[in-house]
Every structure is written in structure tokens, then in C-alpha cells.
């Protein structure tokens, strides 16, 4: 029996990728209850394949005893696109189907600073616009509240 592909979701963090993996379902039952792969194998190995413009890199295998787990790949180049695929294997069952490739761009300090600067700039501009409009209103240039002269009524 093949260990079917795990569910993988990824998100970028500062010079890193955060990977969440949910193990594939088992088709074995015990007393009408569907067993998880952890119930069956106790622990599983997983391999992360990392694809960049330079090619594919297989990272060293790691172990898990959890149905859903997180791992972080650090020390990546900022603003670079990375794709990830995860393979799950058991000591007694090496037949596995890898997950579909998921891609994300690793974050950087510059991106976060740019976002903060944009928000701060928009707030300053809005505040200056409000002050100018208030001054024009006080000076009687817009939205005048004075009644019209009797001749125009």
C-alpha cells in the first residue's frame, strides 16, 4: 500500500518558509474506527524537497509522531521564490506519493519596511488633507453656512 500524499500549506516569514503538514489518511480500521498513520506506524519519516531556480534540493529526513505538524526552513534568500513538496515514509513502508508542489516567495526586512512606510505615508497625507479642508472651511471657501443676502432670496 502506498502512503498517499500529505496535505501541505506554506507561508513566508523573514528569510524563511513556514510549512504545515497534515499526514495522509490511513485506510485501516480497528473496531469501526479509522486509524491514523501514527496509530499504525507510531512514527513516520518525512522528507522536504525544496525547488529553486538552481534546481531541487532534498533536505535531510526528519521524524514526526504527530498527525499535523509545522516545520520552518530558515536562512533563505529574501525575495526569492521557493517551491516545496513533502514525502512521508514509514520504516516498514517506503512506497510514498509526494505532495503537490507549493510555492511562495521568502519575505525580507525591506518588504516589511516598505509596507510600514506606505501605511505611514498614507496616514500623513490623509491628516494633511483634513487640515487643509478644515482651514478652507473656516476661511469660508467651501461649505459656507452664511445665509444668502435678501436680494437673492
Backbone as JSON Lines, residues from 0, in Angstrom:
{"i":0,"aa":"X","n":[0.84,-1.18,0.0],"ca":[0.0,0.0,0.0],"c":[0.88,1.24,0.0]}
{"i":1,"aa":"X","n":[0.48,2.22,-0.77],"ca":[1.23,3.48,-0.85],"c":[0.75,4.43,0.25]}
{"i":2,"aa":"X","n":[1.69,5.2,0.78],"ca":[1.32,6.27,1.7],"c":[1.01,7.47,0.81]}
{"i":3,"aa":"X","n":[-0.28,7.82,0.77],"ca":[-0.76,8.87,-0.14],"c":[-0.23,10.24,0.23]}
{"i":4,"aa":"X","n":[-0.35,11.21,-0.65],"ca":[0.32,12.5,-0.44],"c":[-0.21,13.23,0.79]}
{"i":5,"aa":"X","n":[0.69,13.83,1.57],"ca":[0.25,14.65,2.7],"c":[-0.32,15.97,2.21]}
{"i":6,"aa":"X","n":[-1.13,16.61,3.04],"ca":[-1.62,17.97,2.74],"c":[-0.56,18.94,3.22]}
{"i":7,"aa":"X","n":[-0.16,19.86,2.36],"ca":[0.9,20.79,2.69],"c":[0.42,22.21,2.45]}
{"i":8,"aa":"X","n":[0.67,23.1,3.41],"ca":[0.44,24.53,3.18],"c":[1.7,25.26,3.63]}
{"i":9,"aa":"X","n":[2.02,26.33,2.91],"ca":[3.24,27.07,3.24],"c":[2.94,28.56,3.3]}
{"i":10,"aa":"X","n":[3.74,29.26,4.1],"ca":[3.66,30.71,4.16],"c":[5.08,31.24,4.34]}
{"i":11,"aa":"X","n":[5.28,32.49,3.92],"ca":[6.63,33.05,4.03],"c":[6.79,33.76,5.36]}
{"i":12,"aa":"X","n":[8.0,33.75,5.86],"ca":[8.36,34.53,7.03],"c":[9.68,35.22,6.7]}
{"i":13,"aa":"X","n":[10.31,35.85,7.65],"ca":[11.51,36.65,7.41],"c":[12.68,35.74,7.02]}
{"i":14,"aa":"X","n":[13.04,35.73,5.74],"ca":[14.12,34.88,5.2],"c":[13.87,33.4,5.46]}
{"i":15,"aa":"X","n":[12.6,33.0,5.53],"ca":[12.29,31.6,5.8],"c":[10.93,31.23,5.23]}
{"i":16,"aa":"X","n":[10.63,29.93,5.3],"ca":[9.33,29.4,4.88],"c":[8.77,28.57,6.03]}
{"i":17,"aa":"X","n":[7.51,28.82,6.37],"ca":[6.82,28.05,7.4],"c":[5.96,27.0,6.69]}
{"i":18,"aa":"X","n":[6.18,25.72,7.02],"ca":[5.49,24.63,6.34],"c":[4.61,23.89,7.35]}
{"i":19,"aa":"X","n":[3.34,23.72,7.01],"ca":[2.42,22.92,7.82],"c":[2.06,21.67,7.03]}
{"i":20,"aa":"X","n":[2.22,20.51,7.68],"ca":[1.98,19.23,7.01],"c":[0.92,18.46,7.78]}
{"i":21,"aa":"X","n":[-0.07,17.96,7.05],"ca":[-1.08,17.06,7.62],"c":[-0.89,15.71,6.96]}
{"i":22,"aa":"X","n":[-0.65,14.68,7.77],"ca":[-0.37,13.36,7.22],"c":[-1.55,12.83,6.41]}
{"i":23,"aa":"X","n":[-1.27,12.0,5.41],"ca":[-2.37,11.42,4.64],"c":[-3.2,10.48,5.51]}
{"i":24,"aa":"X","n":[-4.41,10.23,5.09],"ca":[-5.31,9.34,5.85],"c":[-4.88,7.89,5.64]}
{"i":25,"aa":"X","n":[-5.16,7.09,6.66],"ca":[-4.93,5.66,6.56],"c":[-6.26,5.03,6.16]}
{"i":26,"aa":"X","n":[-6.21,3.84,5.57],"ca":[-7.46,3.18,5.2],"c":[-7.73,1.99,6.11]}
{"i":27,"aa":"X","n":[-6.93,1.87,7.17],"ca":[-7.09,0.76,8.1],"c":[-8.08,1.12,9.2]}
{"i":28,"aa":"X","n":[-8.86,0.12,9.6],"ca":[-9.86,0.34,10.66],"c":[-9.62,-0.63,11.8]}
{"i":29,"aa":"X","n":[-10.0,-0.18,13.0],"ca":[-9.97,-1.03,14.18],"c":[-11.25,-0.74,14.95]}
{"i":30,"aa":"X","n":[-12.08,-1.75,15.12],"ca":[-13.38,-1.57,15.79],"c":[-14.19,-0.45,15.13]}
{"i":31,"aa":"X","n":[-14.24,-0.47,13.8],"ca":[-15.0,0.51,13.01],"c":[-14.42,1.93,13.07]}
{"i":32,"aa":"X","n":[-13.3,2.13,13.77],"ca":[-12.69,3.46,13.85],"c":[-11.54,3.51,12.84]}
{"i":33,"aa":"X","n":[-11.51,4.59,12.05],"ca":[-10.44,4.77,11.08],"c":[-9.16,5.13,11.82]}
{"i":34,"aa":"X","n":[-8.11,4.36,11.6],"ca":[-6.84,4.6,12.28],"c":[-6.03,5.66,11.53]}
{"i":35,"aa":"X","n":[-5.28,6.47,12.28],"ca":[-4.37,7.42,11.64],"c":[-3.07,6.69,11.34]}
{"i":36,"aa":"X","n":[-2.23,7.29,10.51],"ca":[-0.94,6.67,10.21],"c":[-0.07,6.58,11.46]}
{"i":37,"aa":"X","n":[-0.24,7.51,12.39],"ca":[0.52,7.47,13.65],"c":[0.04,6.28,14.5]}
{"i":38,"aa":"X","n":[-1.28,5.99,14.47],"ca":[-1.78,4.8,15.17],"c":[-1.13,3.54,14.61]}
{"i":39,"aa":"X","n":[-0.94,3.51,13.3],"ca":[-0.42,2.32,12.64],"c":[1.1,2.2,12.81]}
{"i":40,"aa":"X","n":[1.85,3.29,12.52],"ca":[3.31,3.22,12.47],"c":[4.02,3.82,13.69]}
{"i":41,"aa":"X","n":[3.31,4.52,14.57],"ca":[3.87,5.2,15.77],"c":[4.7,6.44,15.41]}
{"i":42,"aa":"X","n":[5.61,6.32,14.44],"ca":[6.35,7.49,13.97],"c":[6.63,7.34,12.48]}
{"i":43,"aa":"X","n":[6.74,8.49,11.82],"ca":[6.97,8.5,10.37],"c":[8.13,9.42,10.04]}
{"i":44,"aa":"X","n":[8.84,9.08,8.98],"ca":[9.88,9.97,8.45],"c":[9.23,10.87,7.41]}
{"i":45,"aa":"X","n":[9.73,12.07,7.29],"ca":[9.28,12.92,6.19],"c":[10.49,13.62,5.58]}
{"i":46,"aa":"X","n":[10.39,13.83,4.28],"ca":[11.44,14.48,3.51],"c":[10.83,15.71,2.86]}
{"i":47,"aa":"X","n":[11.58,16.8,2.89],"ca":[11.13,18.02,2.23],"c":[12.02,18.26,1.01]}
{"i":48,"aa":"X","n":[11.38,18.37,-0.14],"ca":[12.09,18.73,-1.36],"c":[11.91,20.24,-1.55]}
{"i":49,"aa":"X","n":[13.01,20.94,-1.77],"ca":[12.98,22.39,-1.94],"c":[13.46,22.69,-3.35]}
{"i":50,"aa":"X","n":[12.61,23.38,-4.13],"ca":[12.96,23.69,-5.52],"c":[13.2,25.18,-5.64]}
{"i":51,"aa":"X","n":[14.33,25.54,-6.26],"ca":[14.66,26.94,-6.55],"c":[15.03,27.03,-8.02]}
{"i":52,"aa":"X","n":[15.44,28.22,-8.45],"ca":[15.91,28.36,-9.84],"c":[17.11,27.47,-10.11]}
{"i":53,"aa":"X","n":[17.89,27.17,-9.04],"ca":[19.11,26.36,-9.21],"c":[18.82,24.87,-9.31]}
{"i":54,"aa":"X","n":[17.58,24.44,-9.01],"ca":[17.25,23.02,-9.08],"c":[16.57,22.55,-7.81]}
{"i":55,"aa":"X","n":[16.46,21.23,-7.66],"ca":[15.8,20.64,-6.5],"c":[16.83,20.2,-5.47]}
{"i":56,"aa":"X","n":[16.48,20.4,-4.2],"ca":[17.36,20.01,-3.1],"c":[16.55,19.17,-2.13]}
{"i":57,"aa":"X","n":[17.01,17.95,-1.85],"ca":[16.33,17.09,-0.88],"c":[16.95,17.35,0.49]}
{"i":58,"aa":"X","n":[16.13,17.79,1.42],"ca":[16.62,18.08,2.77],"c":[16.71,16.78,3.58]}
{"i":59,"aa":"X","n":[17.54,16.76,4.61],"ca":[17.66,15.53,5.43],"c":[16.3,15.14,6.01]}
{"i":60,"aa":"X","n":[16.09,13.82,6.16],"ca":[14.79,13.37,6.66],"c":[14.65,13.73,8.14]}
{"i":61,"aa":"X","n":[13.4,13.93,8.54],"ca":[13.08,14.22,9.93],"c":[11.97,13.27,10.34]}
{"i":62,"aa":"X","n":[11.71,13.17,11.64],"ca":[10.67,12.26,12.15],"c":[9.55,13.05,12.78]}
{"i":63,"aa":"X","n":[8.36,12.45,12.73],"ca":[7.2,13.04,13.41],"c":[6.38,11.94,14.08]}
{"i":64,"aa":"X","n":[5.73,12.33,15.17],"ca":[4.78,11.44,15.85],"c":[3.43,12.13,15.93]}
{"i":65,"aa":"X","n":[3.27,13.19,15.13],"ca":[2.03,13.98,15.16],"c":[1.34,13.89,13.81]}
{"i":66,"aa":"X","n":[0.02,13.98,13.88],"ca":[-0.83,13.92,12.68],"c":[-0.66,15.19,11.83]}
{"i":67,"aa":"X","n":[-0.55,16.34,12.51],"ca":[-0.33,17.63,11.85],"c":[0.84,18.3,12.55]}
{"i":68,"aa":"X","n":[1.79,18.8,11.78],"ca":[2.97,19.42,12.4],"c":[3.5,20.55,11.53]}
{"i":69,"aa":"X","n":[4.32,21.4,12.15],"ca":[4.93,22.55,11.48],"c":[6.44,22.38,11.45]}
{"i":70,"aa":"X","n":[7.04,22.91,10.42],"ca":[8.5,22.99,10.36],"c":[8.86,24.27,9.61]}
{"i":71,"aa":"X","n":[10.02,24.81,9.92],"ca":[10.46,26.05,9.29],"c":[11.8,25.82,8.62]}
{"i":72,"aa":"X","n":[11.92,26.26,7.37],"ca":[13.21,26.24,6.67],"c":[13.74,27.66,6.73]}
{"i":73,"aa":"X","n":[14.89,27.81,7.37],"ca":[15.45,29.15,7.6],"c":[16.65,29.43,6.7]}
{"i":74,"aa":"X","n":[17.18,30.65,6.87],"ca":[18.38,31.11,6.16],"c":[18.22,31.04,4.65]}
{"i":75,"aa":"X","n":[17.04,31.47,4.18],"ca":[16.78,31.52,2.74],"c":[17.05,32.93,2.22]}
{"i":76,"aa":"X","n":[17.22,33.03,0.92],"ca":[17.44,34.34,0.32],"c":[16.12,35.11,0.26]}
{"i":77,"aa":"X","n":[16.11,36.38,0.68],"ca":[14.86,37.16,0.63],"c":[14.42,37.42,-0.81]}
{"i":78,"aa":"X","n":[13.13,37.62,-0.98],"ca":[12.54,37.94,-2.29],"c":[12.87,36.89,-3.35]}
{"i":79,"aa":"X","n":[13.03,35.64,-2.91],"ca":[13.32,34.54,-3.83],"c":[12.18,33.54,-3.76]}
{"i":80,"aa":"X","n":[11.77,33.02,-4.92],"ca":[10.67,32.06,-4.97],"c":[11.18,30.66,-4.63]}
{"i":81,"aa":"X","n":[10.49,30.0,-3.7],"ca":[10.83,28.63,-3.31],"c":[9.58,27.77,-3.45]}
{"i":82,"aa":"X","n":[9.78,26.54,-3.93],"ca":[8.68,25.58,-4.02],"c":[9.01,24.39,-3.13]}
{"i":83,"aa":"X","n":[7.96,23.82,-2.51],"ca":[8.14,22.76,-1.53],"c":[7.23,21.59,-1.86]}
{"i":84,"aa":"X","n":[7.77,20.36,-1.72],"ca":[6.98,19.14,-1.81],"c":[7.42,18.26,-0.65]}
{"i":85,"aa":"X","n":[6.47,17.56,-0.02],"ca":[6.78,16.72,1.14],"c":[6.43,15.27,0.83]}
{"i":86,"aa":"X","n":[7.34,14.36,1.24],"ca":[7.14,12.92,1.09],"c":[7.14,12.31,2.49]}
{"i":87,"aa":"X","n":[6.17,11.45,2.76],"ca":[6.08,10.76,4.04],"c":[6.42,9.29,3.82]}
{"i":88,"aa":"X","n":[7.26,8.73,4.7],"ca":[7.65,7.33,4.58],"c":[7.66,6.68,5.96]}
{"i":89,"aa":"X","n":[7.38,5.4,6.0],"ca":[7.44,4.64,7.25],"c":[8.59,3.65,7.16]}
{"i":90,"aa":"X","n":[9.1,3.22,8.3],"ca":[10.23,2.28,8.29],"c":[9.85,0.98,7.59]}
{"i":91,"aa":"X","n":[8.56,0.57,7.7],"ca":[8.11,-0.68,7.08],"c":[7.5,-0.46,5.7]}
{"i":92,"aa":"X","n":[7.31,0.8,5.3],"ca":[6.64,1.08,4.03],"c":[7.32,2.26,3.35]}
{"i":93,"aa":"X","n":[8.12,1.99,2.36],"ca":[8.86,3.05,1.67],"c":[8.12,3.55,0.43]}
{"i":94,"aa":"X","n":[6.93,2.99,0.13],"ca":[6.16,3.41,-1.05],"c":[5.35,4.65,-0.68]}
{"i":95,"aa":"X","n":[5.69,5.79,-1.29],"ca":[5.05,7.05,-0.94],"c":[4.73,7.86,-2.17]}
{"i":96,"aa":"X","n":[3.69,8.67,-2.06],"ca":[3.33,9.63,-3.12],"c":[3.63,11.02,-2.56]}
{"i":97,"aa":"X","n":[4.48,11.81,-3.23],"ca":[4.8,13.15,-2.72],"c":[3.61,14.1,-2.85]}
{"i":98,"aa":"X","n":[3.63,15.13,-2.03],"ca":[2.58,16.16,-2.13],"c":[2.79,16.97,-3.4]}
{"i":99,"aa":"X","n":[1.76,17.7,-3.79],"ca":[1.89,18.62,-4.92],"c":[2.86,19.73,-4.52]}
{"i":100,"aa":"X","n":[3.52,20.32,-5.5],"ca":[4.43,21.44,-5.23],"c":[3.64,22.66,-4.81]}
{"i":101,"aa":"X","n":[4.08,23.33,-3.76],"ca":[3.5,24.6,-3.31],"c":[4.63,25.63,-3.31]}
{"i":102,"aa":"X","n":[4.34,26.83,-3.83],"ca":[5.39,27.84,-3.98],"c":[5.06,29.11,-3.21]}
{"i":103,"aa":"X","n":[6.11,29.79,-2.74],"ca":[5.97,31.05,-2.02],"c":[7.28,31.81,-2.15]}
{"i":104,"aa":"X","n":[7.22,33.13,-1.98],"ca":[8.42,33.96,-2.0],"c":[8.83,34.26,-0.58]}
{"i":105,"aa":"X","n":[10.08,33.96,-0.25],"ca":[10.58,34.22,1.11],"c":[10.54,35.72,1.37]}
{"i":106,"aa":"X","n":[10.11,36.11,2.57],"ca":[9.97,37.52,2.93],"c":[11.31,38.15,3.25]}
{"i":107,"aa":"X","n":[11.3,39.47,3.37],"ca":[12.52,40.2,3.72],"c":[12.18,41.39,4.58]}
{"i":108,"aa":"X","n":[13.19,41.96,5.23],"ca":[13.01,43.15,6.04],"c":[12.56,44.31,5.16]}
{"i":109,"aa":"X","n":[13.14,44.4,3.96],"ca":[12.82,45.5,3.05],"c":[11.34,45.52,2.72]}
{"i":110,"aa":"X","n":[10.75,44.34,2.47],"ca":[9.32,44.29,2.14],"c":[8.5,44.81,3.3]}
{"i":111,"aa":"X","n":[8.83,44.4,4.52],"ca":[8.07,44.82,5.69],"c":[8.24,46.32,5.91]}
{"i":112,"aa":"X","n":[9.48,46.85,5.74],"ca":[9.71,48.28,5.9],"c":[8.93,49.07,4.86]}
{"i":113,"aa":"X","n":[8.88,48.57,3.63],"ca":[8.16,49.25,2.56],"c":[6.67,49.32,2.91]}
{"i":114,"aa":"X","n":[6.13,48.23,3.43],"ca":[4.71,48.2,3.81],"c":[4.44,49.22,4.92]}
{"i":115,"aa":"X","n":[5.29,49.26,5.93],"ca":[5.13,50.2,7.05],"c":[5.22,51.63,6.54]}
{"i":116,"aa":"X","n":[6.18,51.92,5.67],"ca":[6.35,53.27,5.11],"c":[5.12,53.67,4.3]}
{"i":117,"aa":"X","n":[4.57,52.77,3.53],"ca":[3.39,53.07,2.72],"c":[2.2,53.44,3.61]}
{"i":118,"aa":"X","n":[1.97,52.67,4.65],"ca":[0.85,52.93,5.56],"c":[1.06,54.27,6.28]}
{"i":119,"aa":"X","n":[2.29,54.52,6.76],"ca":[2.58,55.78,7.46],"c":[2.41,56.97,6.51]}
{"i":120,"aa":"X","n":[2.86,56.83,5.27],"ca":[2.72,57.91,4.29],"c":[1.27,58.21,3.98]}
{"i":121,"aa":"X","n":[0.45,57.18,3.84],"ca":[-0.98,57.37,3.58],"c":[-1.66,58.07,4.76]}
{"i":122,"aa":"X","n":[-1.29,57.71,5.97],"ca":[-1.87,58.34,7.17],"c":[-1.49,59.82,7.23]}
{"i":123,"aa":"X","n":[-0.22,60.14,6.95],"ca":[0.24,61.55,6.96],"c":[-0.5,62.36,5.9]}
{"i":124,"aa":"X","n":[-0.62,61.81,4.7],"ca":[-1.31,62.5,3.61],"c":[-2.77,62.78,3.99]}
{"i":125,"aa":"X","n":[-3.45,61.8,4.57],"ca":[-4.84,61.97,4.97],"c":[-4.98,63.06,6.03]}
{"i":126,"aa":"X","n":[-4.06,63.1,6.97],"ca":[-4.09,64.1,8.04],"c":[-3.89,65.5,7.45]}
{"i":127,"aa":"X","n":[-2.91,65.65,6.53],"ca":[-2.66,66.96,5.91],"c":[-3.87,67.41,5.1]}
{"i":128,"aa":"X","n":[-4.5,66.51,4.37],"ca":[-5.68,66.84,3.58],"c":[-6.82,67.32,4.48]}
{"i":129,"aa":"X","n":[-7.0,66.64,5.62],"ca":[-8.06,67.03,6.56],"c":[-7.8,68.43,7.11]}
{"i":130,"aa":"X","n":[-6.54,68.76,7.43],"ca":[-6.19,70.09,7.95],"c":[-6.46,71.16,6.9]}
{"i":131,"aa":"X","n":[-6.06,70.92,5.65],"ca":[-6.28,71.89,4.57],"c":[-7.78,72.12,4.37]}
{"i":132,"aa":"X","n":[-8.57,71.07,4.33],"ca":[-10.02,71.22,4.15],"c":[-10.64,71.98,5.32]}
{"i":133,"aa":"X","n":[-10.2,71.74,6.53],"ca":[-10.73,72.44,7.71],"c":[-10.41,73.93,7.61]}
{"i":134,"aa":"X","n":[-9.19,74.27,7.19],"ca":[-8.79,75.68,7.03],"c":[-9.63,76.37,5.95]}
{"i":135,"aa":"X","n":[-9.86,75.66,4.83],"ca":[-10.67,76.25,3.74],"c":[-12.11,76.47,4.21]}
{"i":136,"aa":"X","n":[-12.62,75.53,5.03],"ca":[-13.98,75.68,5.55],"c":[-14.06,76.86,6.51]}
{"i":137,"aa":"X","n":[-13.05,77.0,7.39],"ca":[-13.03,78.11,8.34],"c":[-12.9,79.44,7.6]}
{"i":138,"aa":"X","n":[-12.16,79.48,6.51],"ca":[-11.98,80.71,5.73],"c":[-13.18,81.04,4.86]}
{"i":139,"aa":"X","n":[-14.18,80.16,4.81],"ca":[-15.39,80.45,4.05],"c":[-15.28,80.09,2.57]}
{"i":140,"aa":"X","n":[-14.26,79.35,2.18],"ca":[-14.11,78.98,0.76],"c":[-15.01,77.81,0.37]}
{"i":141,"aa":"X","n":[-15.3,76.9,1.31],"ca":[-16.17,75.76,1.0],"c":[-17.21,75.59,2.09]}
{"i":142,"aa":"X","n":[-18.34,75.02,1.7],"ca":[-19.44,74.73,2.63],"c":[-19.79,75.91,3.54]}
{"i":143,"aa":"X","n":[-20.12,77.05,2.92],"ca":[-20.45,78.24,3.71],"c":[-21.81,78.06,4.4]}
{"i":144,"aa":"X","n":[-21.86,78.52,5.64],"ca":[-23.11,78.41,6.42],"c":[-23.84,79.76,6.51]}
{"i":145,"aa":"X","n":[-23.28,80.84,5.89],"ca":[-23.91,82.16,5.97],"c":[-25.17,82.18,5.1]}
{"i":146,"aa":"X","n":[-26.24,82.82,5.57],"ca":[-27.47,82.89,4.75],"c":[-27.24,83.79,3.52]}
{"i":147,"aa":"X","n":[-28.02,83.53,2.51],"ca":[-27.92,84.33,1.28],"c":[-28.46,85.74,1.55]}
{"i":148,"aa":"X","n":[-27.93,86.78,0.86],"ca":[-28.47,88.14,1.01],"c":[-29.96,88.15,0.6]}
{"i":149,"aa":"X","n":[-30.74,89.11,1.21],"ca":[-32.18,89.16,0.97],"c":[-32.52,89.34,-0.51]}
{"i":150,"aa":"X","n":[-31.68,90.02,-1.23],"ca":[-31.94,90.28,-2.63],"c":[-31.97,88.99,-3.46]}
{"i":151,"aa":"X","n":[-31.13,88.01,-3.07],"ca":[-31.06,86.76,-3.81],"c":[-32.13,85.77,-3.41]}
{"i":152,"aa":"X","n":[-32.83,86.0,-2.29],"ca":[-33.81,85.04,-1.79],"c":[-35.05,85.01,-2.68]}
